[in-house]
Amino acid sequence: MRSVRARAALGATVVVALALIGAGLSVLLVLRANLTDQAGLQAEVVAREVAGQLALDVPYDRLEMRDEEDHPVQVTDEDGRVVAVSKDLRAVSGTGTDRVTPDPSPVSGQSGDESGGGSGSDDDGSDDDADDDDRGTPGRGEVDSDEPDFTNGTATVDGESADYRFASVRATTSTGVTLTVHAGAPLAAEQEAVGTVRGAMLIGLPLLLLVVAGVTWLVTRRALRPVEGIRREMAAITASEDLSRRVPEPGSRDEVARLARTTNETLTALEASVERQRRFVADASHELRSPIASLRTQLEVGAAHPELLDVPGAVADTVRLQALAADLLLLARMDAGERPGRTVLDLGALVREEVSQRGGDRIPVTVSAPDSGGFEVAGSRGQLARVIGNLLDNAQRHARSAVTVSVGTAERGDVVVAVADDGAGVPPPERERIFERFVRLDDARTRDDGGAGLGLAIARDVAARHGGRLTVGDAREGGARFELRLPGAG
C-alpha cells in the first residue's frame, strides 16, 4: 500500500463498490416494491369482484371465484367467523384467522327465500302488485370504496404452500351484514425476479470490481510513468551533481507535464545560483588576493627595511580590504534572505545628510532636495544610505566636472532619487551587465580606485528588497543618470 497505484486502485474499487452496493440495494427495493404493488393490485381486483357478488346477495356457495388456484379467497363476518373459502384452500395465514372451514351455521346476509314471496288473495293479482309496491325493488348492499388493507402471508392451495399478498375489502349486504373478503395474489414472481437480480448482482459485482481495480491500476501506472522518469533523472542528477541535466518533459499538457517543466525551471534557477556562487567565490578570492598580497609585501619590506615601510599604502590597502569585506558580508546577508528594517524616513533629508558627510570628493556634489518634505519611504536607513553612497561613489569615479543628485516624486506616490554625472556614460548594451557582481567596465579597470565591482550590485539588490528598482540612462550633462525609485510611505 506504499504505492500510489495500489492506493488509487484500492480507493477507486472501494468507491465503486459502495456506489454499486447502494445502487443495487435501491434497485432491489424498488423492484420488490413494484412487484409487491402489482400483486396487491391483482389481489384487490379479485377481492372487489367477490365483494361485489356479496353486495348483490349472491349465496356463499354460489360465489364465482376466478383462478382459485392462484388467488385464494377467504370471507369472514364481523365476528371473524369464516363464512366462505375458495376451493382447495387448505391453510392460510396473514388474514387475521387461519381457519379455512366455513362455520356450520353462519349468519347469512342473503334475503333469498327468507323474504317470502307467495301468491296473493285476489285472483287478478292486485294484492301481489300491492305487496310488490310495498317491498320496492330487490335489496342491494355496497362495497367499501376505501383503500383496502394489504398484508403478506402464506396459503396452502391444493397441497402447495406459497407466499401471498392479501387484500382485504369490506362489503355490506342488503340486510346490513358486513363481510370482509380476503383475496390473495402469489408473490412467487416477485421473489423469483428479486432473486434473479440479486444473484446477477452478486456474480457481476466482484467481476466489475476486478475490472475497475485492473483498469485503475493500468491507467495509474501509465499516468505515473513520466513521474517515475522524473524521479530517476532527479536521482541521477543528485548522484552526479550535474545541474546542467534536465528531467524529461512529456508531450501532454496535464499536471505531470507542468511538474516536469517546473522541475526543469527549478534546476535552471539552481544551476544559475550555483554558478553565480562559484563566480562570486572566485571573484571574491581574486579581489581579496590583490590587496592582501600588496599589504603582505609592504609589511615584509617594512620588517626588513623599516625606513622603506609605506604606511599610507598599507592603510589604503587595509581600508580597501575592510570595504570589500563589508560588501561581501552585506551580500551574504541579503542572499540569506535578510529583510530590511521597516522604518519611515525622509529620503530627501537622508540625501542631504549623506552628501554633507562626504569630505573627500574630488568634485563637489550639487544637491536638489527640497526641505518641504513629502519624500517619506519605509525601509532600512543604513541600507538606503549605503545605496546613495554607492551611487555617489560611482558618479565621482566617472564624472569629469559635475555630479548632481536630486530628489522628487513620480506617479503613484513613488519617491525618485537621481544621481547624474557628466562622464562618458554607460553604453546601452552594458546597462544591465554593470549591475552584476564584480563587473567593471574597461575604463574602470584601468583606474586604481576602480573598486571591486560590488557597489552597483549591492545598490540594485537593496532597491529590490525595498520594493523599488534601480535603473541607468543618459543624463542631460552627457554622462550617466542612475535613478532610484522607491514606493512612498504614504
DRENBA-706662 format. One record per residue (C-alpha): residue in three letters; x, y negated, z. Coordinates in steps of 0.2 Angstrom, whole numbers, plus 5000, padded with zeros to 4 digits. Example, Ala and Ser with C-alpha at 12.3 -4.5 7.8 and 13.67 -1.06 7.14 Angstrom:
DRENBA-706662
ALA506250225039/SER506850055036/
end
This chain:
DRENBA-706662
MET500050005000/ARG501549884999/SER501249874980/VAL500249734974/ARG499549854961/ALA498949984974/ARG498149844984/ALA497249774969/ALA496649944963/LEU496049984981/GLY495249814983/ALA494349824966/THR493750004970/VAL493049964987/VAL492149804980/VAL491449904965/ALA490950054977/LEU490049934989/ALA489149854974/LEU488650014966/ILE488050094983/GLY487049934986/ALA486349934968/GLY486050124969/LEU485050114985/SER484049974978/VAL483650074963/LEU483150224973/LEU482050124985/VAL481150034970/LEU480950194961/ARG480250284976/ALA479050134980/ASN478450134962/LEU478150314960/THR477350324978/ASP476150174972/GLN475750274957/ALA475250424967/GLY474250324979/LEU473350244964/GLN472850424957/ALA472350474975/GLU471250314976/VAL470450344959/VAL469950524965/ALA469350464982/ARG468250324975/GLU467450454962/VAL466950564977/ALA466450424987/GLY465350364973/GLN464450534972/LEU464150524991/ALA463450354990/LEU462250424977/ASP461750554990/VAL462450704980/PRO462450854991/TYR464050914998/ASP464051074989/ARG463750994973/LEU465150864973/GLU466150864957/MET468050854961/ARG469150844946/ASP470850934946/GLU470651004963/GLU472251094962/ASP473250934960/HIS472050824970/PRO471450904986/VAL469950814994/GLN469350815012/VAL467750725018/THR467450685036/ASP466050595045/GLU466050465058/ASP466450585072/GLY467950665062/ARG467050825058/VAL467450895041/VAL465850905030/ALA466650955013/VAL468351005006/SER468951044989/LYS469151224983/ASP470651324988/LEU471251195001/ARG471951305015/ALA472851175026/VAL473150985027/SER474050855037/GLY474150665037/THR472250635035/GLY471850625054/THR471150805055/ASP471950965050/ARG470351065048/VAL469851125031/THR468251225035/PRO466651115034/ASP465651105050/PRO464251235050/SER462951105054/PRO463550935048/VAL462450785049/SER461850775031/GLY461650605024/GLN460650655009/SER458750615008/GLY458450764996/ASP456950875002/GLU456950785019/SER456050635010/GLY454550735006/GLY453550714990/GLY452050824989/SER450450784979/GLY449150654984/SER447250674989/ASP446550584973/ASP446350684958/ASP446850534947/GLY448450524956/SER448150354963/ASP448650404980/ASP450350464973/ASP450550304965/ALA450250214981/ASP451450314990/ASP452750284977/ASP452450104978/ASP452650114997/ARG454350214995/GLY455050104981/THR456550164971/PRO457550314977/GLY458850254991/ARG460750214986/GLY462250194998/GLU463850094994/VAL465650124993/ASP466850015004/SER467749894992/ASP469149865004/GLU470949925001/PRO471050105005/ASP472150175019/PHE473650265012/THR474650405022/ASN475850535017/GLY475550715022/THR475550895016/ALA474251015009/THR474151195005/VAL473251224989/ASP473051404983/GLY474451464994/GLU475651324989/SER476151185001/ALA476751024994/ASP476950835000/TYR475450724995/ARG474950544995/PHE473250525003/ALA472050385000/SER470550365012/VAL468950275005/ARG467350255016/ALA465650275008/THR463950245016/THR462450355011/SER460650285008/THR460250345026/GLY461650245034/VAL462850395037/THR464650335035/LEU465850465027/THR467750455024/VAL468450535008/HIS470250585009/ALA470950624992/GLY472750664989/ALA473950654974/PRO475550754973/LEU477250674977/ALA478250814968/ALA478550694953/GLU479250554964/GLN480350674974/GLU480950754958/ALA481350584950/VAL482150514965/GLY483250674967/THR483750674949/VAL484350494950/ARG485150524967/GLY486050674960/ALA486650574945/MET487250434956/LEU488250554967/ILE489050634952/GLY489350474942/LEU489950364957/PRO491550454960/LEU491950464942/LEU491550274939/LEU492650234954/LEU494050334947/VAL493950244931/VAL493850074940/ALA495450114950/GLY496350184935/VAL495950034924/THR496349914938/TRP498049994941/LEU498449994922/VAL497949814920/THR498849754935/ARG500349844930/ARG500349764913/ALA499949594921/LEU501349604934/ARG502649674921/PRO503349504917/VAL503449464936/GLU504549614938/GLY505649554924/ILE505749384933/ARG506249474949/ARG507549574941/GLU508349424932/MET508249324948/ALA509149464957/ALA510449464943/ILE510749284944/THR510949294963/ALA512149434962/SER513149344948/GLU512949164954/ASP512749114936/LEU511548974937/SER511548954918/ARG510549114915/ARG508649094914/VAL507149214918/PRO506149274903/GLU504549174899/PRO503049274892/GLY502149214877/SER500549204887/ARG499849044895/ASP499249124911/GLU499949094929/VAL501449214926/ALA502049114911/ARG501848954922/LEU502849044936/ALA504249084924/ARG504348904917/THR504348834935/THR505648954940/ASN506748904925/GLU506448724929/THR507048754947/LEU508548844940/THR508948704929/ALA508748574943/LEU509848694954/GLU511148704941/ALA511248524939/SER511348494958/VAL512748624960/GLU513648544945/ARG513348374952/GLN514048434969/ARG515548514961/ARG515948354951/PHE515648254967/VAL516948354977/ALA518148354963/ASP517948164960/ALA518048134979/SER519648234980/HIS520348134966/GLU519847974973/LEU520548014990/ARG522148084984/SER522747924977/PRO522647814992/ILE523147955004/ALA524747984993/SER525147804992/LEU524947775011/ARG526047935014/THR527347865003/GLN527347695011/LEU527447775029/GLU528847895024/VAL529847745016/GLY529447645032/ALA530047785043/ALA531647805033/HIS531947615030/PRO530947515042/GLU531447355033/LEU530547415017/LEU528847455025/ASP527447375015/VAL526247345030/PRO524947245019/GLY524947385006/ALA524647515019/VAL523247415027/ALA522447395010/ASP522547575007/THR521847615024/VAL520447495021/ARG520147575004/LEU520047745012/GLN518847685025/ALA517747615012/LEU517747765002/ALA517447875017/ALA515947765022/ASP515247785004/LEU515447975004/LEU514647985022/LEU513147875016/LEU512947985000/ALA512948145010/ARG511648075022/MET510548025008/ASP510748194999/ALA510248275015/GLY508648185014/GLU508848055027/ARG507447925027/PRO507747745029/GLY507047655044/ARG505447555041/THR505547385047/VAL504847225039/LEU506247095035/ASP506346945024/LEU507346985009/GLY507746805005/ALA508446775022/LEU509446935020/VAL510246875004/ARG510746715011/GLU511546795026/GLU512546915016/VAL513146785004/SER513646675019/GLN514646815027/ARG515746845011/GLY517346745014/GLY518546825001/ASP517546804985/ARG518646734971/ILE517046654963/PRO515846554973/VAL514046634973/THR512546524968/VAL511046574979/SER509246534974/ALA508246604988/PRO506846484994/ASP506646465013/SER504746465012/GLY504746655015/GLY503546765007/PHE504846895002/GLU504547025016/VAL504847205012/ALA504847365023/GLY506547465024/SER508247485032/ARG509147315035/GLY510847395034/GLN510547495018/LEU509747345009/ALA511147235014/ARG512347375008/VAL511447364991/ILE511547174990/GLY513447184995/ASN513747314981/LEU512947214968/LEU513947054973/ASP515547154973/ASN515147224956/ALA514747044949/GLN516346974957/ARG517347114949/HIS516747074931/ALA516246894931/ARG517346754923/SER516746594932/ALA515046614939/VAL513946734950/THR512146694954/VAL510946784965/SER509046734965/VAL507546804975/GLY505746794968/THR504146884967/ALA503346984952/GLU501747064948/ARG500847164961/GLY501747084975/ASP503447154971/VAL505047064978/VAL506447044965/VAL508247014969/ALA509346974953/VAL511246964953/ALA511946894937/ASP513746854931/ASP514546784915/GLY515646934912/ALA515747054897/GLY514047134902/VAL513647314901/PRO513347394883/PRO511647464881/PRO512247644879/GLU513147634896/ARG511747554906/GLU511147714914/ARG512847804915/ILE513547664926/PHE512347724940/GLU513147894941/ARG514347934954/PHE516147904951/VAL515847824934/ARG516847674930/LEU516947594913/ASP518647574904/ASP518947394909/ALA518547434927/ARG519847574927/THR521247454922/ARG520947344937/ASP521747384954/ASP520147344963/GLY519047444952/GLY518347534966/ALA517847724967/GLY516347704956/LEU515047734970/GLY514347564973/LEU513047564960/ALA512647744963/ILE512347704981/ALA511347554977/ARG510147644965/ASP509847784977/VAL509447664991/ALA508247574980/ALA507347734975/ARG507247784993/HIS506347624997/GLY505047644983/GLY505947524971/ARG507147534957/LEU508747454951/THR509047414933/VAL510347314922/GLY510047204907/ASP510847044899/ALA511046884909/ARG510746714902/GLU512546674905/GLY513046814894/GLY513546944906/ALA512547074916/ARG511047054926/PHE510647184939/GLU508847174945/LEU508247254962/ARG506347274963/LEU505547324979/PRO503747334984/GLY503147194995/ALA502747225014/GLY501047135012/
end
